[in-house]
Amino acid sequence: MPSTQSIKRLFPLVLLAFLLGCGGTNQETIRLTVVDGYPTQSLWIKEFIDYYIPEVEKRLASTSNYKIRWNQAWGGQIVKTRNVLPGLQKRLGDIGIVTTVFHQDKVPIQAIAYVTPFVTTDPELVARTVDEIAEKFPQMKEAWDDYNQVYLTNMVVLDSYQVFSKEPIRGLEDFKGLKINGAGTNLRYLHGLGSAGVAGSLVTYFQNINTGVVDAAMVWPEAAISFKMQEVAPYMLQSDMGTVNSKALTVNKRAWEKLPEEVQRVLTETAIDYRDHVAKLAVSKGEESLRIFQESGGTITTMSAEERQQWAMNMPNIAKEWADGLEEKGLPGHEILKYYMDAMRANGQDISRHWDRE
């Protein structure tokens, strides 16, 4: 039989074990399914796994009230690249990364940077400005609400669109007769160049060029390297068409309303940090990818400032068309366009065309 002294020595340990056990019992586990159709080598998904999830878990652990059990479904396991939004709307996932360029008919304000090319190559500035627009103009979040989504943030995952091609493109004259892949709105950039735009997505560009469906693709250096584009498109025209907000992080509204306030707050705050983290990586990865591209045998041709200006000015004013279209729907298109362009001017960007002043 243990002595009184032994019992006294054991008591604190037993009490500690009891308290820890109670703490573990009271912690609630929340299950969330996160979806995107792109594979895990995509920058934004890799950083969701390596940055967003650990940050959310760390912040929740500070109170030990909640823990999230993540079900990660990437690369088309649940939804394809163009079906993330409808999948989330049907609650095939709880939280997802929507490629907004595929849904500009549904969330048209998200297209602001796509319709203003040749304005900036600063991902952090674009991401921050678009979220400012989301706060200043409630119509932006209301559009997501129509599809049962709670908008957390936008995302800029690229430093600047460039042209990657099977054969050299040295200037505007070389665009004639080419078939070029693009994601959607950026196909309008080709107007007047004598080339044909072919809609596609990042996961199809390699195969399309390899099989001769197209001759080139508009893509950014980091993605080109991640998807081994240099193997089929060893020439890059550095035209610096600009950066865009091509993603949004959203949560199914029904799933969101069931979450405790603490979890909602952590998901939201971490989303902004994730946004800035990815934007910074877009710059550093872009620079690194140019080096890797050349070391892999790729050739880079830099478009002259004069031709870049000519390209921008010869395009139709797609920004004004976009703003007019919003106005017809009762949305403040021209005010949003001016707000965005004013932010770019205030931050000293190298603007080839002031889209709002025509």
C-alpha positions as CSV (number, residue, x, y, z in Angstrom):
1,M,0.0,0.0,0.0
2,P,1.5,3.4,-1.0
3,S,2.6,5.7,1.8
4,T,1.0,9.1,2.5
5,Q,4.2,10.8,1.2
6,S,4.0,8.9,-2.1
7,I,0.4,9.9,-2.6
8,K,1.3,13.5,-2.0
9,R,4.0,13.3,-4.6
10,L,1.7,11.7,-7.1
11,F,-1.2,14.0,-6.6
12,P,0.1,17.0,-8.7
13,L,0.8,14.6,-11.6
14,V,-2.7,13.0,-11.4
15,L,-4.3,16.5,-11.2
16,L,-2.3,17.7,-14.3
17,A,-3.3,14.6,-16.3
18,F,-6.9,15.2,-15.3
19,L,-6.8,18.9,-16.4
20,L,-5.2,18.0,-19.7
21,G,-7.7,15.4,-20.3
22,C,-10.5,17.8,-19.6
23,G,-9.0,20.3,-22.0
24,G,-8.7,17.7,-24.8
25,T,-12.3,16.7,-24.2
26,N,-13.7,20.2,-24.5
27,Q,-11.8,21.0,-27.8
28,E,-14.2,20.8,-30.7
29,T,-13.1,19.3,-34.0
30,I,-14.5,20.9,-37.1
31,R,-14.3,19.2,-40.5
32,L,-13.7,21.3,-43.6
33,T,-13.3,20.1,-47.2
34,V,-11.1,22.4,-49.3
35,V,-11.2,22.1,-53.1
36,D,-9.5,23.3,-56.2
37,G,-9.2,21.7,-59.6
38,Y,-5.5,22.5,-60.1
39,P,-2.7,20.2,-58.9
40,T,-0.5,20.7,-55.9
41,Q,2.4,22.1,-57.8
42,S,0.4,25.2,-58.4
43,L,1.8,28.0,-56.2
44,W,-1.4,29.0,-54.5
45,I,-2.3,25.4,-53.6
46,K,1.2,24.5,-52.4
47,E,1.1,27.6,-50.1
48,F,-2.4,26.8,-48.9
49,I,-1.0,23.5,-47.7
50,D,2.3,24.8,-46.4
51,Y,1.2,28.2,-45.1
52,Y,-2.5,28.7,-44.7
53,I,-3.4,25.5,-43.0
54,P,-0.5,25.5,-40.5
55,E,-1.2,29.2,-39.7
56,V,-4.9,28.5,-39.0
57,E,-4.0,25.6,-36.8
58,K,-1.4,27.6,-34.9
59,R,-3.8,30.4,-34.3
60,L,-6.6,28.1,-33.1
61,A,-4.2,26.3,-30.9
62,S,-3.6,29.5,-28.9
63,T,-7.0,29.0,-27.3
64,S,-7.4,25.2,-27.8
65,N,-11.1,25.7,-28.2
66,Y,-11.3,24.4,-31.8
67,K,-9.3,22.2,-34.2
68,I,-9.9,21.7,-37.9
69,R,-9.7,18.4,-39.6
70,W,-8.9,19.2,-43.2
71,N,-10.1,17.1,-46.1
72,Q,-7.9,18.3,-49.0
73,A,-9.3,17.6,-52.5
74,W,-6.9,19.0,-55.2
75,G,-6.3,18.3,-58.8
76,G,-9.9,17.5,-59.8
77,Q,-10.5,14.9,-57.0
78,I,-13.9,16.6,-56.5
79,V,-14.1,19.5,-58.9
80,K,-12.4,20.5,-62.1
81,T,-10.6,23.8,-62.7
82,R,-13.6,25.6,-64.1
83,N,-16.1,24.1,-61.7
84,V,-14.8,25.2,-58.3
85,L,-17.5,27.9,-57.9
86,P,-20.5,25.7,-58.8
87,G,-19.0,22.9,-56.7
88,L,-18.8,25.1,-53.7
89,Q,-22.2,26.5,-54.4
90,K,-23.6,22.9,-54.2
91,R,-21.4,22.3,-51.1
92,L,-19.2,19.7,-52.8
93,G,-16.6,21.5,-50.7
94,D,-16.7,23.9,-47.8
95,I,-13.8,26.3,-48.7
96,G,-12.2,26.7,-52.1
97,I,-9.9,28.6,-54.4
98,V,-12.0,29.9,-57.3
99,T,-10.3,30.9,-60.5
100,T,-12.3,34.0,-61.1
101,V,-11.4,34.6,-64.7
102,F,-13.6,31.6,-65.5
103,H,-16.6,33.3,-63.9
104,Q,-16.6,36.9,-64.9
105,D,-20.2,36.7,-65.9
106,K,-21.0,35.8,-62.3
107,V,-18.5,37.9,-60.3
108,P,-17.7,40.6,-62.9
109,I,-16.0,43.1,-60.6
110,Q,-13.2,40.6,-60.0
111,A,-12.1,41.2,-63.6
112,I,-10.7,44.7,-62.8
113,A,-7.0,43.9,-63.3
114,Y,-7.7,41.7,-66.4
115,V,-9.4,44.6,-68.2
116,T,-6.5,47.0,-67.4
117,P,-3.4,45.4,-68.9
118,F,-0.1,47.2,-69.2
119,V,-0.6,49.0,-65.9
120,T,1.3,47.2,-63.2
121,T,3.5,44.2,-62.4
122,D,3.1,44.6,-58.6
123,P,1.1,41.6,-57.2
124,E,0.9,43.0,-53.7
125,L,-0.4,46.3,-54.8
126,V,-3.1,44.7,-57.0
127,A,-4.2,42.2,-54.3
128,R,-4.4,45.0,-51.7
129,T,-6.3,47.3,-54.0
130,V,-8.9,44.7,-55.0
131,D,-9.7,43.9,-51.4
132,E,-10.0,47.7,-50.8
133,I,-12.6,47.7,-53.6
134,A,-14.4,44.8,-52.0
135,E,-14.7,46.9,-48.8
136,K,-15.6,50.2,-50.5
137,F,-18.1,48.7,-53.0
138,P,-20.4,46.2,-51.3
139,Q,-21.7,45.0,-54.7
140,M,-18.5,43.0,-55.1
141,K,-19.2,40.7,-52.1
142,E,-22.9,40.7,-52.9
143,A,-22.2,39.0,-56.2
144,W,-20.5,36.2,-54.3
145,D,-23.4,36.0,-51.9
146,D,-25.7,35.3,-54.9
147,Y,-23.8,32.0,-55.3
148,N,-23.9,31.1,-51.6
149,Q,-20.3,32.2,-51.1
150,V,-18.6,34.2,-48.3
151,Y,-15.7,36.1,-49.8
152,L,-12.5,36.0,-47.7
153,T,-10.0,37.6,-50.1
154,N,-8.7,37.8,-53.7
155,M,-5.4,36.4,-54.7
156,V,-2.7,37.5,-57.1
157,V,-0.5,34.5,-58.0
158,L,1.6,35.9,-60.8
159,D,4.0,38.7,-61.4
160,S,3.1,39.4,-65.0
161,Y,1.8,37.6,-68.1
162,Q,4.4,36.9,-70.8
163,V,4.2,35.0,-74.0
164,F,5.8,31.5,-74.3
165,S,6.1,30.1,-77.8
166,K,7.3,27.2,-79.8
167,E,9.1,29.6,-82.3
168,P,10.6,33.0,-81.5
169,I,8.4,36.0,-81.2
170,R,10.5,39.2,-81.3
171,G,7.8,41.8,-81.8
172,L,4.3,42.6,-82.8
173,E,4.8,41.6,-86.4
174,D,5.5,38.0,-85.4
175,F,2.1,37.5,-83.9
176,K,0.4,37.3,-87.3
177,G,-1.1,34.0,-88.0
178,L,-0.4,32.5,-84.6
179,K,-2.8,30.6,-82.4
180,I,-2.4,31.6,-78.8
181,N,-3.8,30.1,-75.6
182,G,-5.2,32.4,-72.9
183,A,-7.5,32.1,-69.9
184,G,-10.4,34.2,-71.0
185,T,-10.4,38.0,-70.9
186,N,-6.7,38.2,-71.7
187,L,-7.6,36.8,-75.2
188,R,-8.9,40.3,-75.9
189,Y,-5.2,41.5,-75.7
190,L,-4.6,39.9,-79.0
191,H,-7.1,42.0,-80.9
192,G,-5.5,43.6,-84.0
193,L,-2.3,41.5,-83.9
194,G,-3.5,39.1,-86.6
195,S,-3.4,36.1,-84.2
196,A,-6.2,33.9,-83.0
197,G,-6.9,33.5,-79.3
198,V,-7.8,30.0,-78.1
199,A,-9.4,29.6,-74.7
200,G,-7.7,27.2,-72.3
201,S,-6.3,26.8,-68.8
202,L,-2.9,26.3,-67.2
203,V,-3.3,22.6,-67.1
204,T,-3.9,22.4,-70.9
205,Y,-1.3,24.7,-72.3
206,F,1.6,22.2,-72.4
207,Q,-0.4,19.6,-74.3
208,N,-1.9,22.2,-76.6
209,I,1.5,23.5,-77.7
210,N,3.1,20.1,-77.8
211,T,0.4,18.7,-80.2
212,G,0.2,21.9,-82.4
213,V,-3.2,23.0,-81.3
214,V,-1.7,26.4,-80.5
215,D,1.7,28.0,-81.2
216,A,2.0,29.9,-77.9
217,A,0.4,30.7,-74.6
218,M,0.1,33.8,-72.4
219,V,1.3,32.6,-69.0
220,W,3.6,33.8,-66.2
221,P,7.2,32.5,-65.6
222,E,6.6,30.7,-62.3
223,A,3.7,28.7,-63.8
224,A,5.6,28.1,-67.0
225,I,8.4,26.4,-65.0
226,S,6.0,24.6,-62.6
227,F,4.3,23.0,-65.6
228,K,7.5,22.5,-67.6
229,M,6.5,24.7,-70.5
230,Q,10.1,25.3,-71.5
231,E,10.1,21.7,-72.9
232,V,7.6,22.7,-75.6
233,A,7.8,26.5,-75.6
234,P,11.5,27.4,-75.3
235,Y,11.0,31.1,-76.3
236,M,9.6,33.9,-74.1
237,L,8.7,37.4,-75.2
238,Q,8.9,39.6,-72.1
239,S,6.1,41.9,-72.9
240,D,5.0,42.6,-69.2
241,M,1.3,42.6,-70.0
242,G,0.8,42.9,-66.2
243,T,-0.4,41.1,-63.1
244,V,-4.0,40.2,-62.3
245,N,-6.1,39.0,-59.4
246,S,-7.1,35.6,-60.9
247,K,-8.2,33.8,-57.7
248,A,-10.5,34.2,-54.8
249,L,-10.7,32.3,-51.5
250,T,-14.4,31.7,-50.6
251,V,-16.4,29.6,-48.1
252,N,-19.8,28.1,-48.7
253,K,-22.3,30.3,-46.9
254,R,-24.1,27.4,-45.1
255,A,-20.8,26.0,-43.9
256,W,-19.7,29.5,-42.8
257,E,-22.8,30.1,-40.8
258,K,-22.2,26.9,-38.8
259,L,-18.7,27.9,-37.8
260,P,-18.0,29.4,-34.4
261,E,-17.1,33.1,-34.4
262,E,-13.5,32.4,-33.4
263,V,-13.0,30.1,-36.3
264,Q,-14.5,32.6,-38.7
265,R,-12.2,35.3,-37.4
266,V,-9.1,33.1,-37.7
267,L,-10.0,31.9,-41.3
268,T,-10.6,35.5,-42.3
269,E,-7.5,37.1,-40.8
270,T,-5.2,34.3,-42.0
271,A,-6.7,34.6,-45.5
272,I,-5.3,38.2,-45.7
273,D,-1.9,37.1,-44.6
274,Y,-2.0,34.2,-47.1
275,R,-2.9,36.7,-49.8
276,D,0.1,38.8,-49.0
277,H,2.4,35.8,-48.6
278,V,1.5,34.4,-52.0
279,A,1.8,37.9,-53.7
280,K,5.4,38.2,-52.3
281,L,6.2,34.7,-53.5
282,A,4.8,35.6,-57.0
283,V,7.6,38.2,-57.3
284,S,10.5,36.1,-56.0
285,K,9.4,33.0,-57.8
286,G,8.9,35.0,-61.0
287,E,12.5,36.2,-60.9
288,E,13.8,32.8,-60.0
289,S,11.8,31.2,-62.8
290,L,13.3,33.5,-65.5
291,R,16.7,32.2,-64.4
292,I,15.7,28.6,-64.5
293,F,14.0,29.1,-67.9
294,Q,17.3,30.3,-69.4
295,E,19.4,27.7,-67.6
296,S,17.1,25.1,-69.2
297,G,17.9,26.4,-72.7
298,G,15.1,28.9,-73.0
299,T,15.5,32.2,-74.8
300,I,14.1,35.5,-73.6
301,T,13.4,38.4,-75.9
302,T,12.5,41.7,-74.3
303,M,9.8,43.8,-76.1
304,S,10.8,47.4,-76.6
305,A,9.1,50.1,-74.7
306,E,7.8,51.6,-77.9
307,E,6.2,48.3,-79.1
308,R,4.7,47.7,-75.6
309,Q,3.1,51.1,-75.7
310,Q,1.9,50.5,-79.3
311,W,0.3,47.2,-78.2
312,A,-1.5,48.8,-75.3
313,M,-2.8,51.7,-77.4
314,N,-3.9,49.6,-80.4
315,M,-6.2,47.5,-78.2
316,P,-9.9,48.4,-77.9
317,N,-10.6,50.0,-74.5
318,I,-11.7,46.8,-72.9
319,A,-11.7,48.6,-69.5
320,K,-14.3,51.1,-70.7
321,E,-16.4,48.3,-72.2
322,W,-16.2,46.4,-68.9
323,A,-17.2,49.5,-66.9
324,D,-20.1,50.3,-69.4
325,G,-21.3,46.7,-69.0
326,L,-21.4,47.0,-65.2
327,E,-23.2,50.3,-65.4
328,E,-25.9,48.6,-67.5
329,K,-26.4,46.2,-64.6
330,G,-26.7,49.0,-62.1
331,L,-23.2,48.7,-60.8
332,P,-20.7,51.6,-60.4
333,G,-18.3,50.4,-63.1
334,H,-16.7,53.7,-64.0
335,E,-16.3,54.6,-60.3
336,I,-14.6,51.3,-59.6
337,L,-12.3,51.6,-62.6
338,K,-11.3,55.1,-61.5
339,Y,-10.6,54.0,-58.0
340,Y,-8.3,51.2,-59.3
341,M,-6.5,53.4,-61.7
342,D,-6.1,56.2,-59.1
343,A,-4.5,53.6,-56.8
344,M,-2.0,52.6,-59.5
345,R,-1.1,56.2,-60.3
346,A,-0.7,57.0,-56.6
347,N,1.7,54.1,-56.3
348,G,3.9,55.3,-59.2
349,Q,3.2,52.4,-61.6
350,D,4.6,52.4,-65.1
351,I,1.3,52.8,-66.9
352,S,1.2,52.4,-70.7
353,R,-2.5,53.4,-71.0
354,H,-4.8,55.3,-68.6
355,W,-7.9,53.3,-69.3
356,D,-10.3,55.5,-67.3
357,R,-9.3,58.8,-69.0
358,E,-10.5,58.0,-72.5
